[in-house]
Amino acid sequence: MAEPPDRTDKILWGLHELLMDENSSIHFSDFQEISDSMINGYARFVKLGLPGHTVAFAMLGATVNLYRMFDLHDQLPDLLRGLATSIEQGDQKAN
C-alpha cells in the first residue's frame, strides 16, 4: 500500500496502521485512561447542570484543540462535514 503524500495524512495513516497491527505496542486499551478522564470531566459538567449543548460545545472545542495540537486542523473541516452528513442522513432515515 502506498503512503499518502501529505504529512498529516502520513501521521494519521501511520497511527491507523499501528492500531490495526496485532503485533504493535499500541493498542486501543492504551487510550482508556485518557478516555475515562475526558468522560468523567464531561459527566461532571452534566452533574453541575450545564445544558447538553454546552457540554457538546466543550467536546467540540476539545476536538478542535486536539487537531491543532497535532497540526491536523486543515483536515478538521472535512471530518466535521462528514460527521454532519452522517447525522443528517441518520435523521432522514429515522423520519
C-alpha positions as CSV (number, residue, x, y, z in Angstrom):
1,M,0.0,0.0,0.0
2,A,1.4,3.4,-1.0
3,E,1.7,6.1,1.7
4,P,-0.3,9.3,1.2
5,P,1.8,12.3,0.1
6,D,0.6,14.8,2.7
7,R,2.5,15.0,6.1
8,T,-0.7,15.0,8.2
9,D,-2.1,12.1,6.1
10,K,1.1,10.2,6.8
11,I,0.7,10.7,10.5
12,L,-2.9,9.6,10.5
13,W,-2.1,6.7,8.2
14,G,0.8,5.7,10.5
15,L,-1.4,5.8,13.6
16,H,-4.1,3.8,11.9
17,E,-1.5,1.2,10.8
18,L,-0.1,0.9,14.4
19,L,-3.6,0.5,15.9
20,M,-4.5,-2.2,13.3
21,D,-1.3,-4.1,13.6
22,E,-1.8,-7.0,16.0
23,N,1.9,-7.0,16.8
24,S,2.0,-3.3,17.6
25,S,2.9,-2.0,21.0
26,I,0.0,0.4,20.7
27,H,-3.5,-0.9,21.5
28,F,-6.9,0.8,21.8
29,S,-6.9,0.0,25.5
30,D,-3.8,2.3,25.8
31,F,-6.2,5.2,25.4
32,Q,-8.6,4.1,28.1
33,E,-7.2,6.2,30.9
34,I,-7.4,9.5,28.9
35,S,-10.9,8.5,27.6
36,D,-12.1,7.8,31.1
37,S,-10.7,11.1,32.3
38,M,-12.5,13.0,29.5
39,I,-15.8,11.2,30.1
40,N,-15.5,12.0,33.8
41,G,-14.9,15.6,33.0
42,Y,-17.9,15.9,30.7
43,A,-20.1,13.9,33.2
44,R,-19.1,16.5,35.9
45,F,-20.4,19.2,33.6
46,V,-23.7,17.4,33.3
47,K,-23.9,16.9,37.1
48,L,-23.3,20.6,37.6
49,G,-26.4,21.2,35.5
50,L,-24.8,22.5,32.3
51,P,-27.1,22.1,29.3
52,G,-26.3,19.4,26.9
53,H,-25.5,21.8,24.1
54,T,-22.9,23.4,26.3
55,V,-21.3,20.1,27.0
56,A,-21.3,19.2,23.3
57,F,-19.7,22.6,22.6
58,A,-17.0,21.8,25.1
59,M,-16.4,18.4,23.4
60,L,-16.2,20.1,20.0
61,G,-13.7,22.7,21.4
62,A,-11.5,19.9,22.8
63,T,-11.6,18.2,19.4
64,V,-10.5,21.4,17.6
65,N,-7.7,21.9,20.1
66,L,-6.5,18.3,19.7
67,Y,-6.4,18.7,15.9
68,R,-4.5,22.0,16.3
69,M,-2.1,20.5,18.8
70,F,-1.1,17.8,16.2
71,D,-1.1,20.3,13.3
72,L,-4.1,18.5,11.7
73,H,-6.5,21.4,11.8
74,D,-6.6,21.6,8.0
75,Q,-8.3,18.2,7.9
76,L,-10.9,19.0,10.6
77,P,-13.5,20.7,8.2
78,D,-13.7,17.5,6.1
79,L,-14.1,15.4,9.2
80,L,-16.8,17.7,10.6
81,R,-18.6,17.8,7.3
82,G,-18.6,14.1,7.0
83,L,-19.9,13.8,10.6
84,A,-22.7,16.3,9.9
85,T,-23.7,14.5,6.7
86,S,-23.8,11.2,8.6
87,I,-26.0,12.8,11.3
88,E,-28.3,14.4,8.6
89,Q,-28.6,11.1,6.8
90,G,-29.4,9.3,10.0
91,D,-32.1,11.9,10.8
92,Q,-33.6,11.4,7.4
93,K,-33.7,7.6,7.8
94,A,-35.4,8.0,11.2
95,N,-38.2,10.1,9.7
